[in-house]
Amino acid sequence: MGVTTEVGKMLGKDITVNGLLQEGHQAVFVATGGWDSRLSRGGNLQIEQTLPGIYLMVDVLRTTPENSESFSCGADVVIAGGGEMAVEAAMIARKAGATMVTMLFREMEIENPINAEGLDALRSEGIQVRFSTGIGRFYGEENELKELEIIDLLTNEREKIAAQTVILATGRFPEMIFLPAPSLYDIADGEITPESPEEQTAPEAPLSWQAIAPYKRPEDKEQVGLFADGDVFSDFSAAIRAIGAGRRGAASMHELIYNIPLSFPEEVLTERSIIQDVDHVEQVSIDRRQIMPLCSPAEQDRCREIEKGFSPEAAKSEADRCLQCGLICYQHSPQPAADASTELQKSA
């Protein structure tokens, strides 16, 4: 299919989003996983910046005088979510040189995660606090973040604000698609608006880009902005969910490259849809789930993970089990007897 795979490369060091776009790629889909996935390679011991200007709050809050040089920020800093922890992150950003700090919360002000005294103190320090606000897009130039598109979740109004640094109160970087911008079309609010020729980037100008999240899962299609209900805040809990996310990312890239709005049809299957289902199968052997062994209390000090992992035999046995029923079990089980086959046909 013409797919090229490169391994042993770290985003932000060996390769960059800007570098890939400069090479002529029409889109870059970033799905770098969560902070928890960094444990396996020891990446949790240092602050990592894989995307231009974007940090995880869990990294920023671990900033100490000894490693403070590993966190740098621009004059305009945006902190997305985090509750009381966002206050500490704001103070760290101020010490690092930020002159304008804006805190965004998806909650309404009546659900304010910060107490009234703390909120007044922040505003007296010149820190802006905005409620019912989500993040729509990131805008940047080469290896620098420049602006954010923010969304009023009550009115769906959108505006751009300056931002050279964004601190995200999640366990993972959001999955995003980076595209050269401005392109011939600017896709906003589900509409395609051609730009005038003078607004298009000159060939010799620095590469500008925008980053957009893939479309939501069908059951969450009414949600807008990053970190909405249904979005993944940590690593995926199952292979099927990860595969589904990959398919959504690929489909979203295709639509964005061909200037198709990221929208669902009116009727689409969701987890709440009522469909005909199979409630049981007959004469199919039961393959029990393999239970992963755990480290004993005595082994905890030398085990990086609580679970020890599967042996090769157990891993193969678990992988042979169905992940989602498509009745393929009948292809791998002995054929039922003739009378049983007749009963199956009748029940079908």
N, C-alpha and C positions, 0 to 999 in steps of 0.2 A: 504493500500500500504506500510505500515511499516514506514510511515513518523512520526518523533517525533518533536514536536514544544515546544520550551521553550521561555517564555516571561519574561519581566522585567530584561533582561540581557543587559549590555552595553559592546560593544566590546572595548577592551583595558583596561577594569577594571575587570568585572566579568568573561569574557572569552577572550582568545587571539588566534590569528591564530596559533601560535606555540603550544599552549596547545591542540588545536583541532587536529593538525597533530600528536602530541605526543600520543594522545589517539588512533591513528590508522586510522583516516580518510584519504582516498586517495586523497581528494581534498577539498578545502574550497573556496566557492564562496562568495565574499564580495560585497554587494550592499547596502552600508550604507546610501545612499542618500546625499543630499547637505547641505551646511551651512544653507540654507533657511529653511530646515525641522527641524533644531535644535531650531528655534524660539519658536515652540510650547511647548518645555520643558525647555526653558531658557538656553539652551546650548550655545547660542551665547555670553554669558557673560564671557566665559572662553576659554582658548586654549585647544583643545582636540586633542589627538594623538591616533587614533583608530588603525592605521597600523604602523608597526615598522619603525621608522625613517622618516615618511612621514607627512608633515604639509600642511595645506592650507595657501596660502599667506594672505588671509583675516584675518586669526588668527595671523600670524607673524607680520603683519603691525600694529596690535592693541597692540603690546608689548610696555609697558611703564616701567619706572623705578620701579613702584610699583609692577608690575606682571612679571618682566623680568625673574624671576626664573622659570616661567611656560614654557619657551621656552629654550631648550637646544639643542645643535647640536654637531656633531662630527667634526673631523678635515677637512673632505672632504664634502663640501656642494654643491648640484646641485640645481639650480633654473630653473624651466621650464616655459618659457613664462613670460608675465607680463609687457613687455614694460618698460616704465619709472619706474613703481612700483617695477620692479625687482631690480633696482639700490638701492632703499631704503631697500629692503629685504636683499640685499647683505651686506649693511652696518650693518644691525642688526645682521646678521650671523657673521660678522667679530668681532663685539663687544662681541658676545657670545662665541668666541674662535675658529672660523673656520680659518684654515690656508690656505686652497685651496677652492676657490669659483669658480664654473663654471656655466655660464649662457647659457641656450640652447633656441634657437628660431627656430621655424619651418619656419619662413620667410627667404627668401634669403637676403644676405647682402645688395643688392640694395634696399630692402624694410625695411631697418634697422629702428626699432621702436625707437632707441635711437639716439640722434643727434651726429654728429661727435666728438664734443668736449667731450661730456659725454663718448663716446666710448673710446677715447684716455685716458681719466682720469681713466676709469676702468682698462684698460690694464696696465697703469703705476702703478696701485695699485696691480698688479699681479693677477687680476681677469680675467679668461679666458671667452671669449665670442665666442660661436659657432653658426653659422647660418645654415639653411637648415638641421637641426638636430632634430630627434625625439627620443622618449624613447620606447624601445622595451620590456624589461623585468627588473624586480627587482630580485636581488639575496641577500639572507640573511642567517643568522645562528641563530637559536632559536629566541630570541626577538630583534635581531639587524639586521639592513640593512647593507650590505657589499659592493655591487657593482650594477651598472646599465649597461644594454646593451643599447647602443645608435646606431641610424641608420642615415647614411648619406642619406637624402631624394633624392639626385641627383644621387647617384651611387648605393644605397641600400646596401652599405658596412656596416658591423656591427662591433662594438668593445666594450670591457668592460672597464669601468672606476670605480675607487674607489668612493664610496659614502656611508657615514653613515647617511646623512640627505638629504632629498629632499623636496623642497618647490614648491608646485604646484599653478600656477596662475589661478585656476578655482574655481567655487563655490561648487564643490563636489569632493570627492575622486573617482577616476576612478573605474569602476567595474573590478575586477580582480579575477583570479583563482589562488590560492596558491597550489603548489604541492611539495612533498618532492623532493629534488634534491641534488646531481645528482642521477637520477633514472637509470634504465637499459637502457633507451633511452633518448637522448637529442634531442628534436625536435627543429630544427632551419631551417629557410628558406624553410619550407615545406618539408624537408627531415628528415628521421629517421636514426640516426647514432648510432649504438651500441658502448658502451664504453668498453674499455678493463677492465678485472677484477680488476687490481690494481688501476683503477681510481674510482671504486665504493666505496661508503662510508662504512667504517667498522661499525659493529653494535654498538660498544661502543662510536663512535664519536658523537659530538653534531649534532643535527638535522639541516641539511641545507635545504633551500627551494628556490623555484623560483616562481615568480608571473607573470602571462601572462594574457593579456586582452582577452575577448571573441572575436570571429570573428566579423567582421564588418557587418553592414546591407548590403543587396544585392546591393543596389545602390551605396554603398561606398566601395565595395570590393577591389578596386584598391588602397585604402588608406592604409598607414602603420603607425604603432606607435600610442602611446596614443595621445588623443586630436587632432585627425585628423578631416577633414571635415566630418560631420555627427555624430560625437561623442557628447554625451550629457554633457554639461558643468554645468548645474544646474539640478534641479529636473525635472522629466518627466512632460510634459504638458498635457498628457491624459492617461487614463487607458489603452487604446489599445497599446500605445507606451511602457508603463511600462510592460505590459504582454508580448509584443514581445521581449523586452530586457531580461526578465526572461527566455523565451524559448531559446533565443540565448545562454544565460549563461549556461543553463542545457545541451544543445546540445554540447557546447564547452567543458564542463567538461567531458561528455561522450567520446568525441573524444580524449581528452588529456589523460584520464585514460587508454584508449585502444590504445594509440600511433598512433592515426589517425591524419594526418596533418590538421590544421585548414584552409581548402581551399574550395572554391565554385566550383561546376561544371561550365563548360563553359557557359551553357545556364541556367540562373536562372532569375526568375521574379524580376523586379525592378519597381520603381515608373514610369519609362519611358517606360515600356513594353506596347505594344498595345495588349489588350485583349478584348474579347466580354464583354459588360457590359449591365446593365439594366438602362435605362434612366427614367423610371417612373413605378409606380404601380397603379392599379385601384381598386376602391372601398375599400380603406384602410383608416381608420380614421386617422386624423392628430393629433398627440400628441405634443403640443407645448412645447418648451424648458422652463424649470424652470429657472428664472433669480434670482440669489442669491442677497438678499438685502445687501445694503452697510451701513456702519456706517455713521451717519450724522456728519457734522463738529463738532458739540457740543460733540459727543461721541468719537472723535478721541483720546482724551487723555487717555481714559480708555479701548479702543479697541486694542487688540494686532494685529488684522488683519483688513484690510480695509473691507473685506467681513464678514458678520455676520454668514454665514453658513445657511444650509437648515433646515427647520422644519422637523420632521420625515415624515410628509405627503408629503412634497415637495421632500424630498430625495427619497422616494419610487417611486413617480411619475416620477422623472428624471431617476431613475435606470431602470424603466420599458421600457424606450424608447430604440430604436435600437442604438447601438454604431457603428455597421458596418453592412451594408445590406447583409444578406444572405437569403432574402425573407422569413424570419421567421415571418414577420408581418402577412402573410396569415394564420399562425397557431393561431394568437391571435385576428383576426378580423372576423366579420361575413362573412360567405361564400357568394360570389357574386351570383347574380341571374343567372339562366341557360343561358339566352342569353348572359350575360356578360362573363360567363365562356367560352362559345363558342368563343367569340371574343378574349379572352385571349389566348385560345389554338391556334387560327389562327395567332395571333401576335407572339406567341412563336415559 
